[in-house]
Amino acid sequence: MTEPVRIDKWLWAARFFKTRGLSRQAIEGGKVQLRGRRVKPSKTIQLGDQLQIQRGEELFAIEITGLSSRRGPAEAAQRLYKESEESILRRTERAEQLRLQRSQDHLARNSRRPDKRQRRQIRQFKER
């Protein structure tokens, strides 16, 4: 049998958050749900539990496949959970939307009126 692991410690070990304090804040803020319900940071988790984790713009839907209370390399952390195909698809679509939105915002910023320096350059160009 494996020892029970607190959810805040597991999230840190699985590298969803950099520190246990950040994972604790996320849990207390309702960003982490166990089987669709809010939990406390001290809640122990088991193999097969379903978690929904919101980290910034990303939303992960995972199933716990391993328990660990020690933070290890990234490869070991990725073996602790399995993300659903639907979750991966949603995250990639959202990332693409954000990328397109940023590029449109960049174009919108560049289409504003010329500033003082640019007006001088335009005048100099026209005088030649």
C-alpha positions as CSV (number, residue, x, y, z in Angstrom):
1,M,0.0,0.0,0.0
2,T,1.1,3.5,-0.6
3,E,0.9,6.2,2.0
4,P,-1.9,8.8,1.8
5,V,-0.8,12.1,0.3
6,R,-2.2,15.5,0.9
7,I,-3.6,17.2,-2.3
8,D,-1.5,20.3,-1.8
9,K,1.7,18.2,-1.5
10,W,0.7,16.1,-4.5
11,L,0.1,19.1,-6.8
12,W,3.5,20.5,-5.8
13,A,5.2,17.0,-6.5
14,A,3.4,16.7,-9.8
15,R,4.8,20.1,-10.8
16,F,1.5,21.9,-11.3
17,F,2.7,24.7,-8.9
18,K,6.2,25.8,-8.0
19,T,5.7,25.8,-4.3
20,R,3.4,24.1,-1.8
21,G,2.2,27.6,-0.8
22,L,1.0,28.4,-4.3
23,S,-0.8,25.0,-4.5
24,R,-2.4,25.7,-1.2
25,Q,-3.6,29.2,-2.4
26,A,-5.0,27.7,-5.5
27,I,-6.9,25.0,-3.6
28,E,-8.3,27.6,-1.1
29,G,-9.2,29.9,-4.0
30,G,-11.3,27.2,-5.6
31,K,-9.0,26.6,-8.6
32,V,-8.6,22.9,-7.8
33,Q,-11.6,20.6,-7.6
34,L,-11.7,16.9,-6.7
35,R,-14.5,15.1,-8.5
36,G,-16.2,18.4,-9.2
37,R,-16.1,19.7,-5.6
38,R,-13.9,22.2,-3.8
39,V,-11.6,20.6,-1.2
40,K,-9.3,21.7,1.6
41,P,-5.5,21.6,1.2
42,S,-5.3,18.8,3.8
43,K,-7.6,16.4,1.8
44,T,-5.9,13.1,1.1
45,I,-6.1,11.8,-2.5
46,Q,-6.2,8.3,-3.9
47,L,-5.3,6.6,-7.2
48,G,-8.1,7.1,-9.7
49,D,-9.3,10.4,-8.3
50,Q,-10.4,13.0,-10.9
51,L,-9.0,16.6,-10.6
52,Q,-9.8,19.8,-12.4
53,I,-7.0,22.3,-12.0
54,Q,-7.1,25.9,-13.3
55,R,-3.7,27.5,-13.6
56,G,-4.0,30.9,-15.2
57,E,-5.7,30.5,-18.5
58,E,-5.1,26.8,-18.6
59,L,-7.7,24.2,-17.3
60,F,-6.5,20.7,-16.8
61,A,-8.8,17.6,-16.3
62,I,-6.6,14.8,-15.0
63,E,-6.8,11.4,-13.4
64,I,-4.3,10.5,-10.7
65,T,-2.2,7.5,-11.6
66,G,0.5,7.7,-9.0
67,L,1.1,9.1,-5.5
68,S,4.2,10.9,-4.4
69,S,5.0,13.5,-1.7
70,R,8.4,14.2,-3.1
71,R,9.2,16.5,-6.0
72,G,11.3,14.8,-8.6
73,P,12.2,15.4,-12.2
74,A,9.6,16.4,-14.8
75,E,9.4,12.9,-16.3
76,A,8.6,11.4,-13.0
77,A,6.0,14.1,-12.3
78,Q,4.2,13.4,-15.6
79,R,3.8,9.7,-14.6
80,L,1.7,10.7,-11.6
81,Y,-1.3,11.7,-13.7
82,K,-3.0,11.2,-17.0
83,E,-4.7,14.2,-18.7
84,S,-7.8,13.5,-20.7
85,E,-7.8,14.0,-24.5
86,E,-10.6,16.5,-24.3
87,S,-8.6,18.6,-21.8
88,I,-5.5,18.6,-24.1
89,L,-7.6,19.6,-27.1
90,R,-9.3,22.4,-25.1
91,R,-5.9,23.8,-23.9
92,T,-4.4,23.7,-27.3
93,E,-7.4,25.5,-28.9
94,R,-7.3,28.1,-26.1
95,A,-3.6,28.7,-26.6
96,E,-4.2,29.2,-30.3
97,Q,-7.0,31.7,-29.6
98,L,-4.7,33.6,-27.3
99,R,-1.9,33.6,-29.8
100,L,-4.2,35.0,-32.6
101,Q,-5.7,37.6,-30.2
102,R,-2.2,38.8,-29.3
103,S,-1.2,39.1,-32.9
104,Q,-4.4,41.1,-33.6
105,D,-3.7,43.4,-30.6
106,H,-0.2,43.9,-32.0
107,L,-1.6,45.0,-35.4
108,A,-4.1,47.3,-33.7
109,R,-1.4,49.0,-31.7
110,N,0.7,49.5,-34.8
111,S,-2.2,51.1,-36.7
112,R,-2.4,54.2,-34.5
113,R,-1.5,57.7,-35.5
114,P,2.2,58.5,-35.9
115,D,4.0,60.0,-32.9
116,K,6.1,63.2,-33.1
117,R,9.3,61.4,-34.2
118,Q,7.4,59.5,-36.9
119,R,5.8,62.7,-38.2
120,R,9.3,64.3,-38.5
121,Q,10.5,61.3,-40.5
122,I,7.4,61.5,-42.8
123,R,8.0,65.3,-43.4
124,Q,11.7,64.7,-44.1
125,F,10.9,61.9,-46.5
126,K,8.3,64.0,-48.4
127,E,10.7,67.0,-48.7
128,R,13.3,64.8,-50.5
